[in-house]
Amino acid sequence: MSVKLNIGWIGLGNMGTPMVKNLVKAGFEVTVYNRSAAKSEALSKEIQVGVAYSPAELLATSDVIITMLSDDNAVKELYERADGIFSAHPGRELTIVDMSTVSPETTKYLAGLCAEKGISYLDAPVAGSVKPAEEAQLVIMVGGDEKIYEKVKPAFDALGRMSVYLGENGKANVAKLSVNLLLGIVDQGLAEAVIFARKNGLSAELLLPLINASAVGCGVTKMKTDNILNNDFKPAFALKLLAKDIRLATENGMDTPVGKSLHTTLQSATAKGYGDQDMIAVFKYLSEN
């Protein structure tokens, strides 16, 4: 690291916790805040991190505050609550990096509020689920001021195998929604292929190795093969989160035929109780409904 950054981290979910561990492993000083303080305290007993009990506490000691939360409402609430990020003045020059998957509109709104207070803001959503987060193999998409990106890049290098600067605030959100649109299409396509084969007497055990060895085989089909074969839908990336991302894409102009079909499928699957399972539970939903 050319510059040692003090990092405040908000959000210790399935992705946030391993990402914090990788920052500490890379030598960053990290202080964490989570709505459930017990999670922060438990992590502090496992690795060397400080614990904050409100978002505002992070402002006095952090050069960079990174947020990794579930959706737009959670991110906005973090800024606007009584003890949120805007409830105190930063103790130093501050950059906020939101690595959540949110809409471009939310990013532009929050970036504008930050600019009014002299705070730099980057949107930096990631491609990759829990295992890539654990292995520091995420792909990080970044929007905002390029000079601020270069300042924060050492932290991105500790979290992923690559980071890419894409332009002004909101551009990274567009990229992430585009990536997840394709992710969802492949996910549903894999499910439909297996269902079709089964209806015609060909087992998933025989079909899936053929798919993975063919031109259409890819990271998603290979990762989800064992889930289908073992009827294992423990979430690496919850179906409800993919449904949220495709809803955001739809709200931002995605109106193509396959995407619209995917949106309908995911919303229905979530409504019928499959949302907390892995995204490949779309296979389970389509098989059972």
C-alpha positions in Angstrom: 0.0 0.0 0.0 1.4 3.4 -0.9 -1.0 5.2 1.4 -2.3 3.7 4.6 -6.0 4.2 4.8 -8.1 4.0 7.9 -11.3 2.2 6.9 -14.7 2.3 8.4 -16.9 -0.6 7.3 -20.7 -0.8 7.5 -22.5 -4.1 6.9 -21.4 -7.5 8.1 -23.6 -9.8 6.0 -22.5 -12.8 4.0 -20.4 -10.6 1.7 -19.3 -7.9 4.2 -17.6 -10.2 6.8 -15.2 -11.9 4.5 -14.4 -8.6 2.7 -13.4 -7.1 6.1 -11.2 -10.1 6.8 -9.4 -9.5 3.5 -8.8 -5.8 4.3 -7.3 -6.7 7.7 -5.2 -9.4 6.1 -3.9 -6.8 3.7 -2.8 -4.5 6.6 -5.6 -1.9 6.7 -6.9 -0.6 10.0 -10.6 -1.3 10.0 -13.4 -0.3 12.3 -16.8 -1.9 11.8 -20.4 -1.0 12.4 -23.3 -3.3 12.0 -27.0 -2.8 13.0 -26.6 -5.9 15.2 -23.7 -4.9 17.4 -23.2 -8.6 18.4 -21.9 -9.3 14.9 -19.3 -6.5 15.2 -18.2 -7.7 18.7 -17.9 -11.3 17.6 -15.8 -10.3 14.6 -13.5 -8.2 16.8 -12.8 -11.3 18.9 -11.8 -13.2 15.8 -9.7 -10.6 14.0 -8.2 -7.2 14.8 -10.9 -4.7 14.1 -12.4 -1.8 16.1 -16.1 -1.6 16.8 -18.4 1.4 16.3 -21.9 1.6 17.7 -23.3 4.1 15.3 -22.4 5.1 11.7 -21.5 8.6 13.0 -18.8 7.1 15.2 -16.8 6.2 12.1 -16.5 9.7 10.8 -13.9 10.9 13.3 -11.3 8.2 12.5 -12.0 7.0 8.9 -10.4 8.1 5.7 -12.7 5.9 3.8 -16.1 4.5 4.8 -17.3 1.5 2.8 -20.9 0.3 2.9 -22.1 -3.1 1.9 -25.8 -3.3 2.4 -28.9 -5.1 1.0 -30.8 -2.5 -1.0 -31.5 1.2 -1.7 -33.6 1.8 1.3 -30.9 0.4 3.7 -28.3 2.6 2.1 -30.4 5.8 2.2 -31.4 5.1 5.8 -27.8 4.9 6.8 -27.2 8.5 5.8 -30.4 10.0 6.9 -31.1 8.4 10.3 -30.6 10.3 13.5 -27.2 8.9 14.2 -26.3 8.3 10.5 -23.4 9.4 8.4 -24.8 13.0 8.0 -25.4 13.5 11.7 -21.8 14.5 12.4 -19.0 16.3 10.7 -16.1 14.2 9.4 -12.9 14.6 11.4 -10.8 14.6 8.2 -11.0 14.4 4.4 -13.5 11.6 3.8 -14.5 9.3 1.0 -17.6 7.1 1.1 -17.7 4.0 -1.1 -20.9 2.1 -1.5 -20.4 -1.4 -2.7 -24.0 -2.4 -2.5 -26.1 -3.1 -5.5 -28.4 -0.1 -5.8 -30.0 2.0 -8.6 -28.1 4.7 -10.4 -30.6 7.2 -9.1 -29.8 6.3 -5.5 -26.1 6.7 -6.2 -26.6 10.1 -7.9 -28.8 11.3 -5.0 -26.3 10.3 -2.3 -23.3 11.5 -4.3 -25.0 14.9 -4.5 -25.7 15.0 -0.8 -22.1 14.1 -0.1 -20.8 16.8 -2.5 -22.7 19.4 -0.5 -20.9 18.4 2.6 -17.5 18.1 1.0 -17.4 14.3 1.0 -16.2 12.3 -2.0 -18.4 9.4 -3.1 -17.8 6.3 -5.2 -20.3 3.6 -6.3 -18.4 0.3 -6.4 -20.7 -2.7 -6.7 -19.1 -6.1 -7.1 -19.5 -9.1 -9.3 -19.1 -12.3 -7.3 -20.8 -14.0 -4.4 -19.6 -15.4 -1.0 -16.7 -17.6 -2.2 -15.1 -14.9 -4.4 -15.5 -12.5 -1.5 -13.7 -15.0 0.8 -10.9 -15.5 -1.7 -10.6 -11.8 -2.6 -11.5 -12.6 -6.2 -14.4 -10.1 -6.7 -14.7 -7.9 -9.8 -15.2 -4.3 -8.7 -16.9 -1.7 -10.9 -16.3 1.9 -9.9 -18.1 5.2 -10.7 -17.1 8.7 -9.5 -14.1 10.9 -9.6 -11.1 9.0 -11.1 -8.6 10.6 -8.7 -10.7 9.4 -5.8 -10.8 5.9 -7.3 -6.9 5.9 -7.5 -6.8 6.9 -3.9 -9.1 4.0 -2.8 -7.7 1.5 -5.3 -5.3 -0.2 -2.7 -8.4 -1.2 -0.8 -10.1 -2.5 -3.9 -6.9 -4.5 -4.7 -7.3 -6.2 -1.3 -10.9 -7.2 -2.0 -10.9 -8.3 -5.6 -8.9 -9.7 -8.6 -9.7 -6.5 -10.5 -11.3 -3.2 -10.3 -12.4 -1.1 -13.3 -13.1 2.6 -13.4 -16.1 3.3 -15.5 -16.8 7.0 -15.3 -19.2 9.3 -13.4 -21.3 8.3 -10.5 -24.0 5.8 -11.5 -22.1 4.1 -14.3 -20.9 1.3 -12.0 -24.5 0.7 -11.0 -25.5 0.4 -14.6 -22.7 -2.1 -15.2 -23.6 -4.2 -12.2 -27.3 -4.4 -13.2 -26.2 -5.4 -16.7 -24.0 -8.1 -15.3 -26.8 -9.4 -13.0 -29.3 -9.3 -15.9 -27.1 -11.7 -17.8 -26.5 -13.7 -14.6 -30.2 -14.2 -14.1 -30.8 -15.1 -17.7 -28.2 -17.8 -17.6 -29.5 -19.0 -14.2 -33.1 -19.3 -15.5 -31.9 -20.8 -18.8 -30.0 -23.5 -17.0 -33.0 -24.3 -14.9 -35.3 -24.5 -18.0 -32.8 -26.7 -19.9 -32.7 -29.3 -17.0 -36.5 -29.2 -16.7 -36.9 -29.8 -20.4 -34.5 -32.7 -20.4 -36.2 -34.3 -17.5 -39.6 -34.1 -19.1 -38.1 -36.1 -22.0 -36.4 -38.7 -19.9 -32.9 -37.4 -19.7 -31.5 -36.9 -16.2 -29.7 -33.9 -14.9 -26.8 -36.1 -13.9 -26.3 -36.9 -17.6 -27.2 -33.5 -19.0 -25.2 -31.1 -16.8 -21.7 -32.5 -17.6 -22.5 -32.1 -21.3 -23.6 -28.5 -20.8 -20.5 -27.7 -18.8 -18.2 -29.3 -21.5 -20.0 -27.5 -24.4 -19.7 -24.0 -25.7 -22.6 -22.9 -23.5 -20.9 -24.0 -20.3 -19.7 -21.2 -18.1 -18.9 -20.2 -14.5 -22.6 -20.0 -13.6 -23.6 -23.4 -15.0 -20.6 -25.1 -13.4 -21.1 -23.4 -10.0 -24.8 -24.3 -9.9 -24.5 -27.9 -11.1 -23.9 -29.4 -7.7 -26.8 -27.3 -6.3 -29.2 -28.9 -8.8 -27.8 -32.4 -8.5 -27.8 -32.3 -4.6 -31.1 -30.4 -4.3 -29.1 -27.9 -2.3 -30.5 -24.3 -2.3 -28.5 -22.8 0.6 -28.0 -19.2 -0.5 -24.6 -18.0 -1.9 -26.6 -15.3 -3.6 -30.3 -15.2 -2.5 -33.0 -15.3 -5.1 -34.7 -12.3 -3.6 -31.6 -10.2 -4.1 -31.4 -11.2 -7.8 -35.1 -10.4 -8.0 -34.4 -6.9 -6.5 -31.6 -6.3 -9.0 -33.7 -7.3 -12.0 -36.5 -5.0 -10.7 -34.0 -2.2 -10.6 -32.9 -2.9 -14.1 -36.6 -2.9 -15.2 -37.1 0.4 -13.5 -34.2 1.8 -15.4 -35.4 0.8 -18.8 -34.8 -2.9 -19.2 -37.7 -3.9 -21.4 -36.3 -6.7 -23.6 -38.2 -10.0 -24.0 -36.0 -12.4 -22.1 -35.3 -9.9 -19.3 -39.0 -9.2 -18.9 -39.7 -12.9 -18.6 -36.9 -13.2 -16.0 -38.3 -10.4 -14.0 -41.8 -12.0 -13.9 -40.3 -15.4 -12.9 -38.2 -13.9 -10.1 -41.0 -11.8 -8.6 -43.4 -14.7 -8.6 -40.8 -17.1 -7.1 -40.1 -14.5 -4.3 -43.8 -14.1 -3.7 -44.2 -17.8 -3.3 -41.5 -18.2 -0.7 -38.3 -19.0 -2.6 -36.6 -15.7 -2.0 -34.3 -16.7 0.9 -33.0 -19.7 -1.1 -30.1 -19.5 -3.6 -30.8 -17.9 -7.0 -30.8 -21.4 -8.6 -33.9 -22.1 -6.6 -35.5 -20.7 -9.8 -35.1 -24.3 -10.9 -37.1 -25.5 -7.9 -39.8 -22.9 -8.4 -40.2 -23.7 -12.1 -40.3 -27.5 -11.3 -42.9 -27.1 -8.6 -45.2 -24.5 -10.1 
